[in-house]
Amino acid sequence: MNRREQPQTAPCAFTAYDWQHGALSDSFSAWADDVSARDVQATHFGFVYQGSARLLHSGHSWTVYAGQYFSVPGRFTLCARAARGVIMRRAGWRGLFMIGGPVEHKGRLRYIDRCSDTTLIQPVRRGDPCLNLLYFPPGVHQTAHTHPSDRLGLVLSGRGTCIARNAGADVSIPLEAGMILCIHAYGRHHFATDRNDEMRVLAYHPDSDCGPTDDDHAMINRTIVDGVSARELSSIRTMGDATLEQT
């Protein structure tokens, strides 16, 4: 599910997947057994839904537990015979290695219609992919909306409903913990929860429109020379250094 330009509506907004070991699409997999990735030009985002697993990368080994997430550039192996989770693949992009979590219960940033969000893995640069936690409090009925790229998700806890426009008609899909889903690019949809239910969803975005750039990041902005930010001083800025490129 690579990003591409599409019209502002999609014939199918929502797809749910059975939990099975292996690929669900060209960039989305579920796992309940060992996994090996050999593509040195890709980065994988992963989440442990149940149990624990051993993550092997570049001669090192880590244990990742339920509620934790990771980002791994290049080759890796996940030893996961007593666990299960999901993996999202971003081809042709090299991210940072990271292990985080466990995820918090609620998001730290205000979203829409009383929902909240935490960006678990930030874009390394503006436009890069990111991983998010979405929190839906009880009694939410979101405004219908779309996204300009696919959203791959996993319901972490609770229950709710997705009202999605599939084949020209709105359909209501019950959601519960452990459900794997995709909201397709430009698919009109919204989420709802009953007044006694809340819901938490892991959401992967293959792209973004925020994050640092060479001209706007915390280090350059807050380096001050005689009262002036280095962002404004082109004479001392690092320019065109090929050694900064990631391979």
C-alpha positions in Angstrom: 0.0 0.0 0.0 2.4 2.6 -1.2 1.3 6.2 -1.3 0.0 7.4 -4.6 -2.2 10.2 -5.9 -5.9 9.2 -6.0 -9.2 10.9 -6.4 -10.9 12.3 -3.3 -13.2 9.3 -2.8 -12.5 5.6 -2.7 -14.9 2.8 -3.6 -13.9 0.9 -0.4 -13.0 2.7 2.8 -12.5 -0.2 5.2 -11.0 -3.7 5.1 -10.8 -6.0 8.1 -8.3 -8.9 8.2 -8.4 -12.3 9.8 -5.5 -12.9 12.3 -3.2 -15.2 10.5 0.5 -15.6 10.3 1.9 -14.0 7.1 1.3 -11.1 4.7 -2.0 -9.4 4.7 -1.0 -7.0 1.9 2.2 -5.8 0.3 3.1 -3.7 3.3 1.2 -5.3 6.2 1.7 -8.6 8.0 0.5 -10.3 11.1 2.7 -12.7 13.0 2.2 -15.6 15.4 5.5 -17.4 14.7 9.1 -16.5 13.7 9.6 -13.7 11.2 12.7 -12.8 9.1 13.1 -9.7 7.0 15.9 -9.6 4.4 15.3 -6.3 2.5 18.1 -4.0 3.4 16.3 -1.1 1.7 13.1 -1.3 3.9 12.2 -0.3 7.4 9.7 -2.3 9.5 7.4 -1.0 12.2 6.2 -3.6 14.6 3.9 -4.1 17.6 3.7 -6.9 20.1 0.0 -7.5 20.9 0.4 -10.6 23.1 3.3 -12.4 24.8 6.9 -11.6 24.2 9.4 -12.1 21.4 13.2 -11.9 20.8 14.2 -9.3 18.2 17.6 -10.0 16.5 19.3 -7.2 14.6 22.9 -6.4 13.6 24.3 -9.0 16.0 22.3 -7.8 19.0 19.2 -9.3 20.7 16.4 -7.6 22.7 13.2 -9.0 24.3 10.0 -7.0 23.4 6.9 -7.5 25.4 3.1 -7.0 24.9 2.4 -3.3 24.5 5.8 -2.5 23.1 6.6 -1.3 19.5 9.7 -1.1 17.4 11.3 0.2 14.2 14.0 -1.8 12.5 15.9 -0.7 9.3 17.2 -3.5 7.1 17.4 -7.1 8.1 16.1 -8.6 11.3 14.6 -11.7 12.8 11.7 -11.9 15.3 11.6 -15.1 17.4 7.9 -15.2 18.4 6.5 -18.6 18.9 4.5 -17.7 22.0 3.4 -14.2 20.9 1.6 -12.4 18.2 1.6 -8.9 16.7 1.7 -6.9 13.5 4.4 -5.5 11.2 4.2 -2.6 8.8 6.8 -2.4 6.0 8.0 0.8 4.4 9.9 0.0 1.3 12.7 2.1 0.0 13.2 4.1 3.2 15.7 3.7 6.0 14.4 4.7 9.4 16.0 4.7 12.9 16.2 1.6 15.1 13.9 2.0 18.1 12.1 0.1 20.7 9.5 1.8 22.8 6.6 1.3 25.1 4.5 0.0 26.6 2.0 2.3 25.1 0.1 4.6 27.5 -3.6 4.4 28.0 -4.6 7.7 26.5 -3.1 10.0 23.9 -1.2 13.2 24.9 -2.3 15.4 21.9 -5.8 16.6 21.2 -7.3 15.1 18.0 -10.9 15.5 16.9 -14.2 15.1 18.7 -12.7 14.5 22.2 -10.3 11.8 20.8 -6.6 12.0 21.6 -3.4 10.8 19.9 0.3 10.1 20.8 2.9 9.8 18.0 4.8 6.8 19.3 7.4 6.9 16.5 8.0 10.3 15.1 8.8 11.1 11.5 12.6 11.3 11.2 12.1 14.0 8.6 9.0 15.8 7.5 7.1 13.4 5.2 8.4 10.2 6.7 6.2 7.5 8.2 5.0 7.4 11.8 3.3 5.2 14.3 0.4 6.4 16.5 -1.8 5.6 19.4 -5.4 6.7 19.0 -7.7 6.9 22.1 -11.5 7.1 21.8 -13.3 7.9 25.0 -16.8 6.7 25.8 -19.7 8.2 23.9 -17.7 9.4 20.9 -19.3 10.0 17.4 -16.6 11.3 15.2 -17.1 13.7 12.3 -16.9 11.7 9.0 -13.5 12.3 7.3 -10.9 10.9 4.9 -7.1 10.5 4.9 -4.7 11.0 1.9 -3.0 7.7 2.4 -3.8 4.3 3.9 -4.1 3.9 7.7 -3.1 0.4 9.0 -4.4 -0.4 12.4 -4.8 -2.8 15.3 -7.5 -2.4 18.0 -5.5 -2.7 21.2 -8.3 -2.6 23.7 -12.0 -1.8 24.2 -14.7 -1.8 21.5 -16.4 0.5 19.1 -17.7 0.9 15.6 -16.3 2.1 12.3 -18.9 3.6 9.9 -17.3 3.3 6.5 -18.5 4.1 3.0 -18.0 0.8 1.1 -19.3 0.5 -2.5 -21.3 3.8 -2.2 -23.1 2.9 1.0 -22.3 3.5 4.7 -21.8 0.2 6.6 -21.2 -0.2 10.4 -18.4 -2.6 11.3 -18.1 -3.7 15.0 -14.6 -3.3 16.4 -13.0 -5.2 19.3 -9.6 -5.8 20.7 -7.3 -7.8 18.4 -9.0 -6.7 15.2 -6.6 -5.8 12.3 -7.9 -3.2 9.9 -7.0 -0.8 7.0 -8.7 2.5 6.3 -8.0 3.0 2.6 -6.7 6.3 1.2 -9.6 8.8 0.6 -12.1 6.3 2.1 -14.8 8.2 4.0 -15.3 6.9 7.5 -15.7 7.7 11.2 -15.5 5.9 14.5 -18.0 5.7 17.4 -18.1 4.3 20.9 -21.0 3.6 23.2 -21.3 5.6 26.3 -19.9 2.8 28.5 -17.1 1.8 26.1 -13.7 3.3 25.2 -11.3 2.1 22.5 -7.6 2.3 21.8 -6.2 1.8 18.3 -2.6 1.5 17.0 -2.4 3.4 13.7 0.5 3.4 11.1 0.8 6.3 8.7 3.1 5.5 5.6 3.7 9.3 5.3 3.3 12.6 7.1 3.3 16.3 6.6 5.1 17.2 9.8 8.5 16.6 11.4 11.9 18.2 11.2 13.7 19.5 8.1 17.2 20.7 7.5 15.9 24.3 7.9 13.7 23.7 10.9 14.7 21.4 13.8 15.4 21.7 17.5 19.2 21.8 17.3 19.5 24.4 14.6 16.7 26.6 15.9 18.0 26.7 19.4 21.7 27.3 18.6 22.1 31.0 19.2 24.9 33.2 17.9 24.9 36.7 19.5 21.2 36.5 20.0 20.4 35.1 16.5 19.3 31.6 15.8 21.6 29.6 13.5 18.6 28.9 11.4 18.9 32.5 10.1 22.7 32.4 9.6 23.3 30.8 6.2 27.1 31.5 6.5 27.5 28.9 9.2 24.9 26.4 8.1 25.9 22.9 7.0 25.1 22.8 3.3 25.2 20.0 0.7 27.3 17.6 2.7 26.8 14.2 1.1 28.0 12.4 4.2 24.6 13.3 5.8 22.8 11.0 3.4 21.6 7.7 4.9 22.5 4.5 3.0 
